[in-house]
Amino acid sequence: ALAFVVDVARGEGSGLDTLEEVEMLREEAVRFDPLNGEKPWMVIGTKCDMLHRDALYHLDSLYFRLRARHGVDVPVVGTSARFGLGLTRVVQTIRQLVYPDLLEARPRFPAQRFVTELPGVIHGRFDGNLPSLGENYRPPLLITASAAASGAREAAAQAVITGEPTWRSGSS
C-alpha cells in the first residue's frame, strides 16, 4: 500500500495545489516501480488543526476531486501532529488497505438494563429506630438557649457518638 502525505493547510485559492501534488507523487511512485500503479493507496493530510488556513475545506475537496478523477474512493485521512488527532484513523486505514479481508475486533460493552418501573416513596415520615444509634436513642427536638449555654449541646452530641443516652428529664 502507498501513503502520500500532503500539507492541506495552504490558505485560500490553492485547493488545486493539493490535488496536483498528490497526482505528481503518485506518478513518481509509478515511474519508480510500475507495480506501484496497481497497489492500493491513500492520502494523509497534515496540519488539519490550522482552521484559519482552510485545512478541512482542502481535505474534503481533495477527497471528492480524487473520487471524481479516479472513479474509486481513495481514502483521505486528516491528521494533526500538534494535537495527535487522526493517528488512530491512519493506522486503521493502512491496516484496511494492506489486509482488506481482515475483520477488526472492536470491544463490546454489555448493555445496561433499562429500569421501566417507577420508584416507590423515596422519603416520608420515619417513626422507627435507627439501628446504628441503638434502640433507646431519642433525638432531641429542641435545645433551648439556656441548655445550649450550659453545654447540653455537647452532651447531646456525645450521646449521638457513643450511643449512650444522657438525657435527664426536667433539667435544663
Salt bridges, closest charged atoms under 4 A:
ASP7 OD2 - LYS47 NZ 3.62
GLU21 OE1 - ARG10 NH2 2.06
GLU23 OE2 - HIS70 NE2 2.81
GLU27 OE1 - ARG31 NH2 3.83
ASP49 OD2 - ARG82 NH1 3.76
ASP73 OD1 - ARG67 NH1 3.87
ASP127 OD1 - ARG125 NE 2.87
